[in-house]
Every structure is written in structure tokens, then in C-alpha cells.
Amino acid sequence: MNSNSLDTIYFVKLPKDFKLSNNALNINPEIPLPVQKKDRDDSDSFNMADLSEEQILAGILTVLAYDTKNENLDYYRDFIKKVRPNLKKELAEAAILKTKNEEWDLAEEIWMSLHGLDPEDKAIVLNMALFFDQKADSYRKGNLFDDADAYDSTALEYYKNAMNSSPELPDAFFNAGFFYLKQRNFKEAKSCFENYVALTADFKDDELGENGIYKKERAQELINKISNRNLENERFYKANELIKENKLEEALEQIRLFTQDNPNVWNAWFMMGWIFRRMERYQEAMQAFTKAQEFEGGDENPDTLNELAICQMETGDFKGAKENLYKALSIDGDNIKVISNLGYLSLKTGDTEDAKGFFNTVLEISPDDKIAQYELSKLND
């Protein structure tokens, strides 16, 4: 849901003596309250006697979520807090549940309302960053890359907001670190993890608790890996940025120079292999992916196995491709990229029924996957 949600409400002025449920509120008759429309409802047919508390609450939450310039926001917040003092807690629980169930649109609506209700609560801001981060991951798994990139941008805005909180919120830096890792922005990732470690340095173990101790150790582990693999290196960063710009030859030159000084970094060999694969230089790509498997991190990585299998399919080594795809699946059984590629491998070997089975499995995991939908539509014609 988005700003079009404002079309589902209208505004009414309530008389000063209007009573809402059992709450004796001092209603300002000069400030119109937003009311959620009922089915086939409109402002011309409005009947004060039919007005319900839920309609007003829903209308206010819609305004708080999507009309951030409304001059009466403070009045609406005060109103809703008096009518439903526990609503913030109820909304947070509902938002977390809907996010867990991947009901993305409804979860987003609730998070936006929750943020509008208390925009200064940085814990909510961090949870919204995590929400949009997860939503981006889900859309990317479904091959909706443009939408995923947009949600990544939104997530980053909320992460930055959360990291600017006062007092500082350690978990904002911890989670933002993982966000930057996915973006291959290792310099920013390391900075976030270093901030997390610094902010928790004075806490005793009993104050941190088991989860806090784990996160602190994990942050330090990732700092060490980034440093030991020299992933902050300007050449590595530049290669990644050039890939985003589709300047593959220039990216290849940067990552080659990086591997000369850092020959044991699996991430670099993986990046080199990915560039070669994009350039359809499959033999060189396979050499790079095989090299990546020699080092810690690349040896049991499903993405490395998946990429290697793609190259094997392109060069006619269907047996090798199948072996590597099943190895990848043994590591990550719900990896829809791997399952999709098993579908494509089945198509290449003429096993259309097996291909249908794999693409249907993809849709069971990610119902909005466009590639699986397209391939099945062709197979079912």
C-alpha cells in the first residue's frame, strides 16, 4: 500500500460532546478526523450514528503513514494514544508477524503507520530498515531486481537514520554491517562492525547476554576477515562499482590487479569468474570459480558451485553441472537460483517433466518468481 491509501479515507468534524466508546475525550470540533471508508462508503452518505472507533483509528493510522505533511499529526497521535494506549505494542507485534510470514504489503503498511505514530523511536526505524532489507532480498530471489534495488535504497535510508540516533544504537551498526556486506561494500561494513564492537566494549558478558556475546564475536570475526582478505582495498571496491556500471573489461582489469597482490581471496576469484561468465568466456570463468573453491569461504559456497554449473551447462558438461548443482542444493536446499538452474539443465537434456517439477518447486518457495512463471507458461502451452 502507498500514498493512494489516502483515497480510502475522508475527513469529518465531530461535535465537542461526541463520545467514542468509553473514552471521555476532549475532542476539538475544529480539527477534522480522518475516517476509513466502509465498502461503497463516501463522505456524502456519511451518517454520524454509524461511525465506529475502528474507522477513526484506521483513518488516523493511514494519515500517520502516508500524509507526513499533515498539520494535525500531533493531535492525531495524541488522540490515538488516549483511545488505544497499547496500540503501539499491538502494531509492532502485528508488523513482526506479517514480516515473518512475508506478507510484505500488509507488513509495510503497518510499519509505516507505526513509524508515523512515533517517528522518534529509533528501534522502530531500525526495524523498518530490517523490513525493507528483507523485502529486497525476497524480491531479488524472485528475480524482481528493479524492485529489490528500490527497497535496498529505502532500507539504507532507514539504516543511516538508525545509526544517527542519540544515544547510539549498537544494533543499528551490527545490522547495517550485514547490509553493506551484501552490497560488497566491505569498507562500510567493516566500519559498522567496528562501531558495534566499540559501542559494546564496556559491557560485561552478563549485561550483553548470550546473544550479545555472539554478535560481538561475530562482528570481530568479520572485521578480521575483511582485513585479512584486504577487501577494503580500493581495487576490489572499484571493480565492484564498475560491474554495477556494466564496465566489465575495466572491472576485470581491477580485479586481476587485486589478485596479484591478494591471491588467496576467494571473493576476488569469484568476482573474476562472474565477470568472465557475463562476457561468455566460460572456460576462463570455470578456472576462476575453481580457484575460488581452493580458499576458505569459497570451498563450501553454493553461489560458487551454482556459477560453476552455469558455465558447465554452457560448455556441454551436463554431468558436471548436475553434480555441482546438487552439491549447492545440499548446502542450501531452498536456493531458488540453484533449483531454477536444475530446471534449465533438465530442459537442455530434454527432461521437460523434470524441468516442470523444478520450476514448480521454485514457485512453492517464491510464488512471484517471474522466471519460473515464464518457463512454466512456455512448457504448459
FENRA-V645457 format. One record per helix or strand of 3 or more residues. SS is the DSSP state (helix for helix, strand for strand). FROM is the first residue (numbers start at 1). TO is the last residue. If there is no record, write none. Layout:
ss:from:to
SS:FROM:TO
SS:FROM:TO
//
This chain:
ss:from:to
helix:3:8
strand:9:12
strand:33:36
helix:43:45
helix:48:50
helix:53:66
helix:73:83
helix:87:100
helix:104:117
helix:122:141
helix:145:163
helix:170:182
helix:186:199
helix:205:228
helix:234:244
helix:248:261
helix:266:278
helix:282:292
helix:302:314
helix:318:331
helix:336:348
helix:352:365
helix:370:380
//
